[in-house]
Amino acid sequence: MSLVLYSASAGSGKTYTLTVEYIKLALQEVERRGYFRRILAVTFTTKAAEEMRSRIIEYLHDIANYHQLSPSSQLEIRKIMDTILGDYQAKNNQITESELIRRAKDTEQQLLQDYGLFSVMTIDSFVQRLSSSFIEELHLPSQFEVLLDSNQLMNELLDQLVDKVNQQGDPVITNLLVDFAKNEVNEGRSWNILRQNLHDFLKICLNEDYLAIKQDMEPLQMADFLEIEQRLVLAMNDINSRLLQLAAQFLQILADAGIEGDMLSNKKNSVAFYFSRIIANCEFEEHELATLRSSAASGQWTAKSQEDSIKDAVNAISTQLVDCAREFLDIYDANVSTYLLYKLIKKDIKKIALLATITDELYQYQEDNAAGSISEFSKR
């Protein structure tokens, strides 16, 4: 069967066209229990499905009782009948008008007798019906409900999570929620909408992309996430402390020689001020370090316009500065990408742990209530 695509704007008669197409399919062949059983019509909304079912029954009834209709009603139904008979004829399916009426009468009766098999439904209803046929393969309870409102579901899960904190005093969940709140404030988000921010973030657990990787996270327990965080901190501290140590060593060499930072190239933007800044902040910064690289390669630490006495004083310690700078650059270049990656992971590791927790709550909720989120079915 070829694919027919109808493209039309709102109010242009899509429901009418699809209704006629359904009837055309339902009457094209004769089956003892009704050919309509072989047809599936899917809509986006319940209202559209109800309207289409109503029109199908109405048009079938009018075709079946064509000769009893008023002249004006006959005129309307005549157009539908001519459309159906014309399409049948084009496909070499030769049936008479009286045969069409008889088929409509039989189909109307069969459809009303087996209304549960009249498959005009929403996408969600179709998914639920399909899933009900494979409950063992999908590991679903014998009776289950498809949860369509993700916002309501997430609010109930949040209430469940908060209850664990308030009633059971769960220290792990408390720590995760407090950490989430701190991150939100640090990133400039309002404290007043903390629950909404948490709600929006945790909805990721219903996202198909997250569900695709969730199986890789399932072996991880809460203690594993905390251990990962601790290992990240240790590795970052090691890299950071070595760089800060070298920065302090560089500044000490200058101080011992009586050289101020602004006596070097670029004055207030010299490498000495970069080193002073990262020591004050207790963390090195990502930087191109162009001046440091240039001076470490050439051994020239001052501008050409600098006083000769200062040039001589800096040149006297140039070898020490070069050695210190090169060691700093070696460690920086070898570790900066790793450090920044670890920093990003550390920033969100507790958020990931929180996602894993809410996913566990989701599974428990679904088991307790014999319900499943609509997003679950795409994963299964």
C-alpha positions in Angstrom: 0.0 0.0 0.0 1.4 3.4 -0.9 1.7 6.2 1.6 -0.7 9.1 1.2 0.2 12.3 3.0 -2.4 15.0 3.6 -1.0 18.5 4.5 -3.6 21.0 5.7 -4.0 23.9 8.1 -6.4 24.0 11.1 -10.1 24.0 10.2 -9.5 22.9 6.6 -11.4 19.6 6.9 -8.7 17.1 8.0 -11.0 15.1 10.2 -13.6 14.9 7.4 -11.0 13.6 5.0 -9.6 11.1 7.4 -13.1 9.9 8.4 -14.0 9.2 4.7 -10.6 7.4 4.3 -11.4 5.2 7.3 -14.8 4.3 5.9 -13.4 3.6 2.5 -10.9 1.1 4.1 -13.6 -0.4 6.3 -16.0 -1.1 3.4 -13.5 -2.2 0.8 -13.6 -5.9 1.8 -16.2 -8.1 3.4 -15.3 -10.0 6.5 -17.6 -12.0 8.8 -16.6 -10.1 11.9 -15.8 -6.8 10.2 -12.8 -5.5 8.3 -12.7 -2.5 10.6 -10.8 -4.7 13.1 -7.8 -4.4 10.8 -7.7 -0.6 10.9 -5.8 1.6 13.3 -6.4 5.3 13.4 -4.2 7.4 15.8 -4.7 11.0 16.9 -2.8 13.4 19.1 -5.7 14.3 21.4 -8.6 12.5 23.1 -11.0 15.2 21.7 -9.8 14.5 18.1 -10.2 10.7 18.7 -13.7 11.1 20.0 -14.7 13.4 17.2 -13.4 11.0 14.6 -15.2 8.0 16.2 -18.4 9.9 16.3 -18.2 11.0 12.6 -17.3 7.5 11.4 -20.4 6.1 13.1 -22.5 9.0 11.9 -21.5 8.6 8.2 -21.8 4.8 8.3 -25.3 5.2 9.7 -26.2 7.7 7.1 -24.8 5.6 4.2 -26.6 2.5 5.6 -29.9 4.5 5.7 -29.3 6.6 2.7 -32.8 6.2 1.2 -34.5 7.2 4.4 -32.5 10.5 4.7 -33.9 14.0 3.9 -33.0 15.4 0.5 -30.4 17.8 2.0 -28.8 15.0 4.0 -28.8 12.8 1.0 -26.9 15.5 -0.9 -24.1 15.5 1.7 -23.8 11.8 2.0 -24.0 11.4 -1.8 -20.7 13.3 -2.0 -19.1 10.8 0.4 -20.5 7.8 -1.4 -19.4 9.1 -4.8 -15.9 9.7 -3.5 -15.7 6.1 -2.1 -17.2 4.4 -5.2 -14.9 6.5 -7.5 -11.8 5.5 -5.6 -12.9 1.8 -5.6 -13.5 2.0 -9.4 -10.0 3.5 -9.9 -8.6 0.5 -8.1 -10.7 -2.0 -10.1 -12.9 -2.7 -7.1 -16.2 -2.7 -8.8 -19.1 -2.6 -6.3 -22.6 -1.1 -6.8 -24.2 1.6 -4.7 -26.6 -0.9 -3.1 -23.7 -3.1 -2.2 -22.0 -0.2 -0.6 -25.1 0.6 1.5 -25.3 -3.1 2.5 -21.7 -3.1 3.6 -22.2 0.1 5.6 -25.2 -1.4 7.4 -23.2 -4.6 8.2 -20.1 -2.7 9.3 -22.1 -0.3 11.5 -23.7 -3.3 13.3 -20.4 -5.1 13.7 -18.7 -2.0 14.9 -21.3 -1.3 17.6 -21.3 -5.0 18.7 -17.5 -5.0 19.1 -16.9 -1.3 20.0 -13.8 -2.2 22.0 -12.1 -3.2 18.8 -12.9 0.1 17.1 -9.3 1.4 17.1 -9.5 5.1 16.8 -7.4 6.3 19.7 -4.6 8.7 20.9 -0.9 7.8 20.6 -0.7 7.3 24.4 -3.7 4.9 24.4 -2.2 2.9 21.6 1.1 2.6 23.5 -0.7 1.4 26.5 -2.7 -1.1 24.6 0.4 -2.4 22.8 2.3 -2.6 26.1 -0.6 -4.6 27.7 0.0 -7.3 25.1 3.6 -7.7 26.1 3.6 -7.2 29.9 5.9 -10.2 30.5 8.5 -9.1 27.9 8.4 -5.5 29.2 8.5 -6.6 32.9 5.2 -4.8 33.7 2.6 -5.7 36.4 -0.5 -7.4 35.1 -2.5 -4.2 35.8 -0.7 -0.9 35.2 -1.4 2.7 34.5 0.5 4.9 32.1 1.5 8.2 33.7 1.2 11.0 31.2 1.6 14.1 33.4 5.4 14.2 34.1 5.0 17.4 36.2 2.6 15.7 38.6 4.7 12.6 38.8 7.8 14.6 39.5 6.0 16.6 42.2 5.0 13.4 43.9 8.5 12.0 43.7 9.9 15.3 45.2 7.4 15.0 48.1 8.5 11.5 48.6 12.1 12.5 48.6 11.6 15.4 51.1 9.6 13.1 53.4 12.6 10.9 53.6 14.6 13.8 54.8 12.0 15.2 57.2 10.8 11.9 58.7 13.8 9.6 58.4 16.6 12.2 58.5 18.4 10.5 55.6 21.9 12.1 55.8 22.9 11.2 52.2 19.8 12.7 50.6 20.0 15.7 52.9 23.6 16.3 51.8 22.7 16.0 48.1 19.8 18.5 48.5 21.8 21.0 50.4 24.6 20.7 47.9 22.2 21.3 45.1 20.8 24.4 46.8 24.3 25.8 47.3 25.1 25.3 43.6 22.0 27.0 42.6 22.8 30.1 44.8 26.4 30.1 43.6 25.3 30.1 40.0 23.0 33.1 40.7 19.7 31.4 40.7 17.0 32.5 43.1 16.6 30.7 46.4 12.8 31.4 46.2 12.3 29.0 43.3 14.6 26.3 44.5 11.9 23.6 44.4 11.0 24.6 40.8 14.7 24.4 39.8 15.1 21.0 41.5 11.9 19.9 39.8 13.1 21.0 36.4 16.5 19.4 36.9 15.2 16.0 38.1 12.9 15.7 35.1 16.0 14.7 33.3 15.5 11.2 34.7 12.4 11.0 32.5 14.4 12.0 29.4 15.1 9.3 26.8 18.7 10.3 26.5 19.2 9.8 30.2 17.4 6.5 30.2 19.8 5.3 27.5 22.8 5.7 29.9 21.0 4.9 33.1 21.9 1.2 32.8 25.6 2.1 32.9 25.0 4.0 36.2 22.9 1.3 37.9 25.9 -0.6 39.5 26.9 2.6 41.2 25.8 3.1 44.8 25.7 6.4 46.7 29.0 5.5 48.3 30.5 5.1 44.9 29.6 8.6 43.8 31.1 10.0 47.0 34.3 8.0 46.5 34.5 9.3 42.9 34.2 12.9 44.3 36.9 12.2 46.8 39.3 10.8 44.2 38.6 13.8 42.0 39.4 16.2 44.8 42.7 14.4 45.6 43.8 14.4 42.0 42.9 18.1 41.6 44.6 19.1 44.8 47.8 17.4 43.7 47.9 19.2 40.4 46.9 22.5 41.9 49.3 22.4 44.9 52.3 21.6 42.6 51.5 24.6 40.4 50.9 26.9 43.3 54.2 25.7 44.9 56.1 26.6 41.7 54.3 30.0 41.5 55.4 30.8 45.1 58.9 29.6 44.3 59.0 32.0 41.2 57.8 34.9 43.3 60.3 34.1 46.1 63.2 34.2 43.5 62.1 37.7 42.5 61.7 38.8 46.1 65.2 37.5 47.1 66.6 39.6 44.3 64.6 42.6 45.2 62.6 42.6 42.0 59.0 43.8 42.0 56.4 42.2 39.7 55.9 45.4 37.6 59.6 45.5 36.7 59.1 42.5 34.4 57.6 42.6 30.9 54.0 43.9 30.7 54.4 45.5 34.1 51.0 45.1 35.9 50.1 42.2 33.6 53.4 40.4 34.1 53.7 36.7 34.9 54.4 37.7 38.5 50.9 39.2 38.9 49.4 36.0 37.4 51.3 34.0 40.0 50.3 36.3 42.8 46.7 36.1 41.8 46.4 32.3 41.7 48.2 32.1 45.0 45.7 34.6 46.5 42.8 32.5 45.0 44.3 29.2 46.0 43.8 27.8 42.5 45.6 28.2 39.2 43.7 29.7 36.3 43.4 28.5 32.7 45.5 30.9 30.7 47.4 31.0 27.4 50.5 32.0 29.4 52.0 33.5 26.2 54.4 35.9 28.1 55.6 33.1 30.4 56.2 30.8 27.4 58.1 33.5 25.5 60.3 34.4 28.5 61.0 30.8 29.4 62.1 30.2 25.8 64.2 33.3 25.4 65.4 34.0 29.0 64.3 37.6 28.6 62.1 38.8 31.4 62.2 42.5 31.1 61.1 45.0 28.4 63.8 46.7 26.2 62.9 50.0 27.7 63.6 48.9 31.3 66.5 50.5 33.2 69.8 48.8 32.7 70.3 48.2 36.5 67.0 46.4 36.7 67.8 44.4 33.5 71.1 43.3 35.1 69.4 42.3 38.3 66.8 40.2 36.5 69.3 38.7 34.1 71.3 37.5 37.2 68.4 35.3 38.2 67.1 34.5 34.7 68.3 30.9 34.8 66.4 30.2 38.1 63.3 31.9 36.6 63.5 29.9 33.4 63.9 26.6 35.3 60.9 27.4 37.5 58.8 28.6 34.6 59.5 25.6 32.4 58.6 23.2 35.2 55.4 25.1 35.8 54.6 25.0 32.1 55.4 21.2 31.9 53.0 20.4 34.7 50.4 22.9 33.4 50.4 21.6 29.8 50.3 18.0 30.9 47.4 18.4 33.4 45.3 21.4 32.6 42.8 19.5 30.4 42.5 16.8 33.0 42.1 19.3 35.8 39.3 21.2 34.1 37.5 18.0 33.2 37.7 16.8 36.8 36.5 20.2 38.0 33.4 19.9 35.7 32.7 16.4 36.9 33.2 17.3 40.5 30.8 20.3 40.1 28.0 18.0 39.0 28.9 14.6 40.6 26.4 15.2 43.4 23.7 16.3 40.9 24.3 13.0 39.1 24.0 11.2 42.4 20.7 13.0 43.0 19.5 11.9 39.6 20.3 8.3 40.5 18.4 8.7 43.8 15.3 10.1 42.2 15.4 7.4 39.6 15.4 4.8 42.4 12.5 6.7 43.9 10.7 6.6 40.5 11.2 2.8 40.2 9.8 2.3 43.7 6.9 4.6 43.0 6.0 2.7 39.9 6.2 -0.6 41.6 4.1 0.6 44.6 1.5 2.1 42.4 1.5 -0.3 39.4 2.2 2.6 37.2 4.7 3.6 34.5 5.8 6.9 33.1 5.2 7.2 29.4 9.0 7.7 28.9 9.6 4.2 30.3 8.0 2.6 27.3 10.5 4.0 24.8 13.3 2.6 27.0 11.8 -0.8 27.3 
